Amino acid sequence: MLVTKDSVITDILEEDIDTAEYFFEMGMYCIGCPSSFGETLEQACAVHGMDPEDLVNALNDHFARKGAAAPTADVSAHEGA
């Protein structure tokens, strides 16, 4: 997942609930907040007085590490089956 300042918080959390720790570290307890269902990172950061790029970078780093650690499926074994 590529996160931008226009990403909706619930989309990020649904993609990987482990991202909640990044919101918590910034004092954003978005999981229980009704606003998170339609609120972008930029909107949430504005409300909390934070730079959205800090959170965008942290979340993209998280997803990059997760993607690098994910096992790749060998689809060639299923070809012609």
C-alpha positions in Angstrom: 0.0 0.0 0.0 1.3 3.5 -0.9 0.2 6.0 1.8 -0.3 9.7 0.9 -1.6 12.6 2.8 -4.9 11.9 1.1 -5.1 8.3 2.3 -8.2 7.7 4.5 -7.2 6.5 8.0 -9.6 3.5 8.1 -8.2 2.3 4.7 -4.7 2.2 6.2 -5.9 0.5 9.4 -7.9 -2.1 7.4 -4.8 -2.8 5.3 -2.7 -3.5 8.4 -4.0 -3.0 11.9 -0.4 -3.0 13.1 -0.2 0.6 11.7 -2.3 1.7 14.7 1.0 2.0 16.7 2.1 4.9 14.5 -1.1 6.8 15.1 -0.8 6.1 18.9 2.8 7.3 19.0 1.6 10.6 17.6 -1.2 10.9 20.1 -3.8 10.0 17.5 -6.2 7.3 18.8 -8.0 6.9 15.5 -9.2 3.4 15.9 -12.1 4.4 18.1 -12.7 7.8 16.5 -15.8 8.2 14.3 -14.0 10.8 12.2 -11.4 8.3 11.0 -14.0 6.6 8.8 -13.8 9.4 6.3 -10.8 11.5 7.4 -7.6 11.7 5.5 -4.2 11.7 7.1 -3.8 15.4 6.2 -7.1 16.3 7.9 -6.3 14.3 11.0 -2.8 15.8 11.3 -4.2 19.3 10.9 -6.6 18.7 13.8 -3.7 17.4 15.9 -1.2 20.1 14.8 1.2 17.7 13.1 3.0 17.5 9.8 1.3 14.8 7.7 4.6 14.0 5.9 6.1 12.6 9.1 3.2 10.1 9.4 3.2 9.4 5.7 6.9 8.5 5.7 6.6 6.3 8.8 3.6 4.4 7.4 5.3 3.9 4.0 8.4 2.7 5.7 6.2 0.2 7.6 4.6 -1.1 4.5 7.9 -1.3 2.6 9.4 -3.4 5.5 6.2 -5.6 5.6 6.4 -6.1 1.8 10.0 -7.0 1.9 9.4 -9.5 4.6 6.4 -11.1 2.9 7.0 -14.5 1.3 6.5 -14.5 -2.4 4.2 -17.2 -3.9 5.5 -19.4 -6.7 2.6 -19.2 -9.1 4.6 -21.1 -11.8 4.0 -24.3 -9.8 0.3 -23.9 -10.6 0.6 -23.2 -14.3 -0.9 -25.8 -16.5 -2.7 -27.6 -13.7 
